[in-house]
């Protein structure tokens, strides 16, 4: 059943406790990519425009849960949010301590308060808490957060696959008798990642890359019956090459995933498309790599000799994949086509990104590296949907249902 969204709530005069995912990449105190903050703006703005007040909670990174660690502070996110909303933002230096409590009480309608990183509290990660203390939740932490809002709103798509985070499940569950809804970002993510897949415009093409077959196995299995073709790139392709008994030189592959790859090649024989060539590097070492044309060579797929490591799809594969993207009506992309951090091995990823940007197909880009690549290349506004969740988008594409959404109110 469809879930209520923030649009279904009369928020006038109410305190809306919004779980956002402001887990943004930082370089010192500089935010290097503010996509997740920008994507949360429609929900925040909608509450403010309708006379409500907003209390935001989020995590950032993986602090230990033992108090403040300055490098994981959400202060830079508060500064950025204030710039984006063109209004001052209140920031609490704790999550459920005296600063948070007094700032929640003082907040008036039209105001925004961001609480400090929820993961500074041992009560946030309930899996860790259980391991350390045997307690399945921290009632003082949960109930204090729950008391901050008249309405709970989940707009933290990037964390939706993590029900063990108290702010995602235990807190809304503790808000008995209060409305619990999703925000516009979560609504949009679910609409695209579930909707486009269940009823796609055809041809429907999935492009999967990155490192591990085992990470994407669920996605391949779920998409196989639904899509028309699955293009494989990135290091993942070499596990498939091994499964076919081909030569991969020193390329990254997971021997333990070979049986899985063999099974998929049988099930998906008509749909799985493997590379036909690869760009490789002689004696590759990640930490000391520097581009060197004399050590870089293209080989047919599965014919990589001795010390060569395949690091990108080759030009013939790139041309083939670009052609398939051009004729597609729906494209889903998750995972780079090569080690795109190391030119010239970014070429395949760039070409695929460009083809998706140029196409009029419905395009859905999974979070993580492929979303970062699309952003870096300046194509963010040329795709239909750029997901803010890496793990969460993969899980939705696998067909998983999220408890963090199931607990929200039905329409
Ligand atoms: P994933 O997190 O599984 O999407 O993997 C992304 C990572 O895979 C990126 O850091 C890429 O550099 C890396 N990657 C992609 N293709 C290759 C390759 N052929 N060899 C080594 N690393 C690769």
Boltz pocket constraint, residues with backbone or C-beta under 6 A from the ligand:
constraints:
  - pocket:
      binder: B
      contacts: [[A, 209], [A, 210], [A, 211], [A, 212], [A, 215], [A, 233], [A, 234], [A, 235], [A, 236], [A, 252], [A, 310], [A, 311], [A, 312], [A, 334], [A, 335], [A, 336], [A, 337], [A, 338], [A, 339], [A, 340], [A, 341], [A, 368], [A, 369]]
      max_distance: 6.0
